[in-house]
Amino acid sequence: MASRTFRQSFGLRWRRIWMPKLRRRALFLIGGVLVGLAAILMAYLAQTASAGFFAVERRLPLLPLVLTPAAFAGLAWLTRRFAPGAQGSGLPQVIAARQIDEFVDKAHLVSPRVAIGKVLLLNLGLAFGASTGREGPTAQVGAAIMLWLGRFAPHRQPGLLLAGAAAGVAAAFNAPLAGIVFGIEEMSRSFELRTSGLVLGTVIAAGMTSLALVGNYTYFGRSDIGMAFDGNLLWIPVVGVICGIFGGLFSAAIIAANRGLPGRLGRLIKAHPIAFAAGCGLLVAICGVASGGVVFGTSSEQATQILNGEQVTAWFAPLKFIATIATSVSGIPGGIFAPALSIGAGIASVLDPFTGMPVSALTIICMAAYLAAVLQAPITAFVIVTEMTGNQALILPAMLACFIASVVSKLICPEGIYHALAHQLLRKQPLAA
């Protein structure tokens, strides 16, 4: 009798407590694997699309002046018509979706349909020269995968979107620690104790999937450069201020354009969004042709060259700055992570003749500081750059520059770019009745 009672009690406990917990953990782990696979696919597609564009651009360097504006207009129309939640980076959509209670309303911003549209339209943009990246879009796709998996859970699980976005960042950069920090600092702005273990598990699963299929690589190669404690350290605050100013201006410009410019110009843009996208594409094409083609795409190759001490055109940083803003406000899908890192590297190439610092060290610090200024997430910025370069020796200088850049950026742009854009989406988002 006692044995039967024990079995019944154990069975009841298993069904009510342990089985749901196991299913929940399995859901997050399976999601992590799927996000890792999606990140690898997106990296391959992005590389193929960019390679195709540059193969044509090298033979016909003036063709983008016609091709890129037409492509931007077509992509803006396709996005508005078939995938209205796929515009821009995708991270504002995830942040906004986390603040919506109804599952149906979340799907307007993060869903399989939006994810498919994001992947296709992002790569079409890269195939026609857009100054954009895949890392932010990978985070939105990761969140969409996790939200879709949530349909198979007995209850809607908290932390699905956070886990998917963090895993997407981790797998896109092959930087698991950066994904975790990004999820805490930027996506949630808090450490959610109830879901932290599940988020970590998802990030680890995505990272292990990427590691198993593409190996242990660093985005910009490995750098062991360090800095002596001498007069060069006095340049760190200067670098932080400069990157903070330009990062703040970058974010403020994108936020203002998405909010809607005042006056007649703003009314014209709102009335003719496709023509505006074509104008943005023309501006990108002009910057690309003027730079000899180096500001098209992510420009990660140019950032790597600067990191290795090679010379690029002195106009690389300002032209990349303009081209990335134009791409971001055009209404087509695309991220700002990789372009922001490239702009930071371009700032380093401009400052290099004046500082006397090792150019590799200066580049790492500028990339981290500029990204911190754009995101206003200093911890995420220096962790990402540290993992992407494999450099541990510059953590303290990079950390100082990042915090200074973030403070200066907030003086120009009080709210971080992703959260400001998310608030704009929430004001426009039609909610289910």
Order of alpha helices (4+ residues) and beta strands (2+ residues): alpha-alpha-alpha-alpha-alpha-alpha-alpha-alpha-alpha-alpha-alpha-alpha-alpha-alpha-alpha-alpha-alpha-alpha-alpha-alpha
